[in-house]
């Protein structure tokens, strides 16, 4: 590396973003929601069995996954808060994404089981005590509204917290459907309403589960964040004063809400590498919210000479003009 090869890291560094300011508050709100859910779940299991209501039993099972998702979220928060050290140079921040993926998977698996049970009950419906179902569901709605409000106070930009929130929100919709089915059974005697209400909830569970697995999967595969177009970023960077070319551009997510970027930047021979790097870091932070950056800045002529000497091939997908007589100074 020549004297003008500057490998700089932006403000992110190893430390990343400091979310610790709200971590204690997030844990407190999640713990309150966990206590509300587990307390009511125990009561609902007993009532669901007494009323022979699949909708109530499915709601209780869903509340169990709610509780598990919150426990996973709390554990993941503890792990993610640990400082980076040793081989884990980003710390354990992706523990949150593992938690979100587990939440999504449990929604899909539970939804598949409930769909099977619902179809069986449509074919051979048991006697359902509509009044007991309705009363329990109304209390369940109040409990889930309170739990959803608690989690909404936490940092929902975290995919981990969002996963727990989606569980609670789906459970709220489930109780609304169960209340309606209980009212229908009570007033008309149409016991299949219990199973139909469960199938509606299953559809919501499948959607929420798929969204969580898709979003967490993008992070594990190190795809660019959904709202950031790497080609657009590269074109904007190369349009800055003094910049000749941007290549080896990578944009990815360390964890939800924490984006990172690395690139090799070639600047004009008379340009100041440090000034160019600071300008690009400011642009990335201001326009895209990317504060964890690693930019290697070189003078174009010197970089072309060095790369020509080692016989390096042409860079894939460069941003900026292409000079055919210089293998890497596009």
N, C-alpha and C positions, 0 to 999 in steps of 0.2 A: 504493500500500500504506500502510495506516495505521500508527500507531506501535505497534499491537499485532499486526501481521502479522510473525510470526517464521518465517523459512524456515531450518530447522536441518537439518544433516546429523549423523547419529550417528557412532559411533566408526569406522565403515567409511571415510568420507571417500573421497577419490580413491585412497587407498592400498589400500583393501580389506583383505583378510585377509592376515596375514603367514605364508605357508606356506614361506618361505625357510629356516626352521630345518631342515626335513627334505629340502629340494630336493637337496642334495649327496648325501645318503644314498640317495635315490630314484634318482638318476642312476647311482650306483655299483652298486646292485643290478640295475638294468636293463642296464648294460653287461656285467656278469658273465653274465646270462642270454643276452645277444646273442652273446657269445663261445662259450658252450656250444652254442647253436643253429646258428650258422654253421659251426662246426667239424664237427659231426655231419652236417649237411645235405650237405656236399660228399662225405662218405663214402657216405651213403645213396643219392645219385643214381647213383653207380657200381654199387653193389650192386643197386639196383632194376632197372637196365637188364640186368645180368647174370642176375638171377633172373626177368626178364620179369613182374614183379609190379606191377600198377597200384596196389595198396594202398601199396607202398613208394614208388613214384614220386609218388603223391598225397600221401603223408606228407611227402616231400621238398619238393613244391610248397607244401604248407601251412606247412612250416618256413620257406620263403622269405618267405611273407607274415608269419609271426611276426617274422622278422628286420626286414622293412620296417616293421611296426607298431611295433617297439621303437625303430627309428631315428626314425620320425615322433614317437614319444613323447618321445624325448630332445631333438629339435629344438624341439618344442612347449614343453617345459619351459624351454628357454633363452629362447624368445620371451615366454612368459608371465611370466618373472621380470623382464623389462625394466620399468622404472618408467613410470608414466603420464606422457605429455607430449604437447604439441601437440594435434593433432586426436584422438588416441587417449586419451581421458580415463579409460578403464578399463585402459589399457595394451593388451597383446596377449594377454590371458588367454583369449580364446576360440580362440586357436590350438590349445589342448588339445581343444576340442570339434570343430574341423575334423579333427584327427588321429583322434579317436574315430569320426567319420563315415566317414573314409576306411577305417579298420579294418573297420567294419561292412560297407561296400560291397565290399571285397576278399573278405570271407568269403562274401558272397552270390554274387559272380561266380565265384570259385573253386569254390564248391559246385555251381553250375550246370554248369560244365565237367566236373567229376568225375562228376556224375550222368549226363551224356551218355556219357562214356567207360565208366562202369560198366555201363550198359544194353547198350552194344555188346559188352562182354566177357561179359555173361551170354548173349548170343545166339551169339557166336563166341569162346569162351574159349581163350586160348593156354596152352601148357604152363608151369606155374609151379613153381619150385623151392621147395617148402614148407620144407625145413630151413633154407635160407639166409634165407627171409623171417622165419621164427620167431626165429632168432638175432639178426637185425638189429633186429626189432621189440622184443625184450627189452632190447637196449641202448638203443633209442630211448625206451622207457618210463623207464629210469633217468635219461637225459639230460633228458627233459621234466619228470620229478618234481623234479629239481634246479633247472631253470629256473623252474618254477612256484613253487617255494619261494622263490627269489630275488625274484621279482616280488611275491609275497605279503608280503614284508618292506617293500615300498614303500607309498606312501600310496594305497590302493585306493579311497578316497573320490573320487579324481580319476577322472573318466570316461575320461580319456586313458590312465592306468595300467590301469584296469579293462579297456579295450579290448585292450591288449597281453596282459593276464592271460587274457582269454577266448580269444585266439588260442592261447596256450600250453596252456590247459586242453583245448581242442578237439583240439589235436595229441596230447595225452596220451591222450585217449579213442581217437583214431585209431590210435595205436600198440597200444593194448590190443586193439582190433578186428583189427588186422593180425596181431598175435601169435596170436589165436584162429584166424583164417583160415589162417595158416601151419601151425598144428598140425593143422587139419582136412585141409588139402591133403596134409600129410606122412603122416597116418595113414589117410586114406580115399581120397585121390586125387580128391576133389571140388573141381576147380579153380575152379568158380563161387563158392566161398566167398570168394575174393579180392575179387571184384566186389561181393558182398553186404556184406562188411565196409566197403567204401568207401561204399556207399549209406547205411549206418548213420551213418557219420561225416558225410556230406553233410547228413543231417537235423539233427545237432547244430550244424553250421556255419550252416545257415539260421536256426536259433533264435537263436544268439548274434549273428549279423549283424543280424537284425531288431531285437533288443533294443537294440543299440548305435545303430542308425539312429533308432529311435523315441526313445530318451532324448536323443540329441544334437539331434534335430529339435525336441523340446519346448523346448530351450534357445534354439535359433535363432529359434523362433517366439515367444519370450518368454512362454511359458505359465507359470503358477504351478508351483512345484515339486510333484511328485506327492504328497508327504506334507503339503502345506499347502492348506487350503481357504480361499480369500480371503473368502467369506461368513462363515465361522466367525471368522476373524481380525477382520473388521469389527465383528461383533456383540460380540466380547469387548472390543475397544477402546472401543466406544461405551458399554459397561456400566461403564466406570471412573468414579470420582467426578469430578464437574465437567465431564464430556464431554457435549455436547449432540448432536453429530452427527459422523460420519466420511463423507466422500465423496471422489471421485476417487482411490479406493484401487487401487494397482497392486502386485502381487507378482510378481517374476520372478527368474531366475537369471543372474548375470553369467557364471559358469562353474560347473562341478560343485563342489558344496560351498560355494558363495558366493552366498547369497540376498540380495535387495534389496527394499525396500519404500518406496513414497512415498504420501502421503495428505494431504488437507486436513482439518484438525481444527477444529471449532467447540466452544468451551467456554463455560460460563456467564459472564455479565458480570462477576461478582465473582471469578472464578477467576484464578489466576496462570498465565500462558501457559507460562513456563519450567518451573514445577513440573509442570504437566500433560504437557508434552512429555517431560521426564525420566522420569516415571512410565510413559508409553507406551513409550518406548525400552527401559526395563528389562523391561517385560512382553514385548515382542517378542523381546528377547535371551534371556530366561529360558525362555519357553514355546515359542518357535519357532526359536531359534538365529539370528535375523535381527539382524545388527549393522550392516548398511549401510542406514540409514534416512534419509529426507528427509521431515520432517513440517512442514507449514506450519500454524501454530496461530493462530487468530483468535478474538476474542470474537463470540459469535453475533449480537448485536444490531447491532454495527458492520459485520460482514460482510454481514448481510442488507440494511442500508441502502446500502452501497456497491454491492452487486450489483443492487439494485433501481434505482439511479440509472443504471447502464449497461444496464439492460434485459436481463440475462442470463436464460436460460430455466432450467427445472427440471433439477436434476442427475439423471443416470441412476443407478439402483441405490444410493441413499443408505442409510446406517445411522443410525438414530435417528428421532425424531418428525418428522412432516411438518407445517409450518405453511403453509397454503394462501395466506395473505396476504403471505408473504415468499418471493419466488421461489427463493432459494438457502438460506434458513435452515430446513432441513427439521425 
